[in-house]
Amino acid sequence: MAYRSFEELEVWKRASQLAVQVYEALRESRDFALRDQMQRAAVSIPSNIAEGAERGGKDFVRFLRVARGSAAELRTQCYIAGQVGLLTTDRMNRIVGELKEISKMLTGLARSLNTET
């Protein structure tokens, strides 16, 4: 897989955009603990993709796994946020759907990197 910079990776672009969406969705929330946790998990996904890409090699695969873990963490938090009324059902479903797609992309990218090394 040839790329010059993590900014070129579609999964990084989508994860970054999702982090912005999470910030926007929670902007008015007064539940500071859950909001903070969700924002941290959301930012962790593209951050780990970027760090792994810059390190390269087997480190990249390891950081993609960490990003996938953060995506699962955020999905869980979205379900909880939906149940307590912090997110509308529609918004929760859209974010969760995008997280599932990002997780699939991370898995595919990790597989492609494993076959290259």
C-alpha positions as CSV (number, residue, x, y, z in Angstrom):
1,M,0.0,0.0,0.0
2,A,1.6,3.2,-1.2
3,Y,0.9,6.5,0.5
4,R,3.1,9.5,1.3
5,S,1.3,10.8,4.4
6,F,-1.4,9.7,6.8
7,E,-3.5,12.6,5.6
8,E,-4.0,10.7,2.3
9,L,-5.6,7.7,4.1
10,E,-9.4,7.6,3.6
11,V,-9.8,6.0,7.0
12,W,-7.9,8.8,8.7
13,K,-10.1,11.4,6.9
14,R,-13.3,9.7,7.9
15,A,-12.2,9.2,11.5
16,S,-11.1,12.8,11.8
17,Q,-14.5,14.0,10.4
18,L,-16.3,11.7,12.9
19,A,-14.3,13.2,15.8
20,V,-15.6,16.6,14.6
21,Q,-19.2,15.3,14.5
22,V,-18.9,13.9,18.0
23,Y,-17.7,17.3,19.3
24,E,-20.6,19.0,17.5
25,A,-23.1,16.5,18.8
26,L,-22.0,17.0,22.4
27,R,-21.4,20.7,22.3
28,E,-24.4,21.6,24.5
29,S,-24.1,18.6,26.8
30,R,-23.7,19.3,30.5
31,D,-22.8,15.6,31.2
32,F,-19.1,16.5,31.4
33,A,-17.8,13.1,32.3
34,L,-19.4,11.2,29.4
35,R,-18.8,14.0,27.0
36,D,-15.1,14.1,27.8
37,Q,-14.8,10.4,27.6
38,M,-16.5,10.3,24.2
39,Q,-14.5,13.2,22.8
40,R,-11.2,11.5,23.9
41,A,-12.2,8.2,22.3
42,A,-13.2,10.0,19.1
43,V,-9.9,11.9,18.9
44,S,-8.0,8.8,19.7
45,I,-9.0,7.0,16.5
46,P,-7.5,9.3,13.9
47,S,-4.6,10.1,16.3
48,N,-3.6,6.5,16.5
49,I,-3.9,6.1,12.7
50,A,-1.6,9.1,12.3
51,E,1.0,8.0,14.9
52,G,1.1,4.5,13.5
53,A,1.5,5.6,9.9
54,E,4.4,7.8,10.9
55,R,6.1,5.0,12.8
56,G,5.5,2.5,10.0
57,G,6.1,-1.2,9.9
58,K,4.6,-3.5,12.5
59,D,4.0,-0.4,14.8
60,F,1.5,0.8,12.2
61,V,-0.5,-2.4,12.6
62,R,-0.4,-2.2,16.4
63,F,-1.7,1.4,16.3
64,L,-4.5,0.4,13.9
65,R,-5.6,-2.1,16.5
66,V,-5.5,0.6,19.2
67,A,-7.6,2.8,16.9
68,R,-10.1,-0.1,16.4
69,G,-10.3,-0.5,20.2
70,S,-11.1,3.2,20.6
71,A,-13.8,2.9,17.9
72,A,-15.4,0.1,19.9
73,E,-15.1,2.1,23.1
74,L,-16.8,5.1,21.4
75,R,-19.6,2.8,20.0
76,T,-20.3,1.6,23.5
77,Q,-20.4,5.2,24.8
78,C,-22.8,6.2,22.0
79,Y,-25.2,3.4,22.9
80,I,-25.1,4.7,26.5
81,A,-25.5,8.3,25.4
82,G,-28.5,7.3,23.3
83,Q,-30.1,5.5,26.2
84,V,-29.7,8.4,28.6
85,G,-30.9,11.0,26.0
86,L,-27.5,12.7,25.4
87,L,-27.8,11.7,21.7
88,T,-30.9,11.3,19.6
89,T,-31.5,7.8,18.3
90,D,-30.9,9.1,14.8
91,R,-27.6,10.7,15.6
92,M,-26.5,7.7,17.7
93,N,-27.3,5.4,14.8
94,R,-25.4,7.5,12.3
95,I,-22.3,7.7,14.5
96,V,-22.4,4.0,15.3
97,G,-22.8,3.2,11.6
98,E,-19.8,5.3,10.7
99,L,-17.8,3.7,13.5
100,K,-18.6,0.2,12.2
101,E,-17.4,1.3,8.7
102,I,-14.2,2.8,10.1
103,S,-13.6,-0.4,12.1
104,K,-13.9,-2.4,8.9
105,M,-11.5,-0.1,7.1
106,L,-9.0,-0.4,10.0
107,T,-9.2,-4.2,9.8
108,G,-8.7,-4.1,6.1
109,L,-5.7,-1.8,6.3
110,A,-4.1,-3.8,9.0
111,R,-4.5,-7.0,6.9
112,S,-3.0,-5.3,3.8
113,L,0.0,-4.2,5.9
114,N,0.5,-7.6,7.4
115,T,0.7,-9.1,3.9
116,E,3.3,-6.5,2.9
117,T,5.7,-7.2,5.9
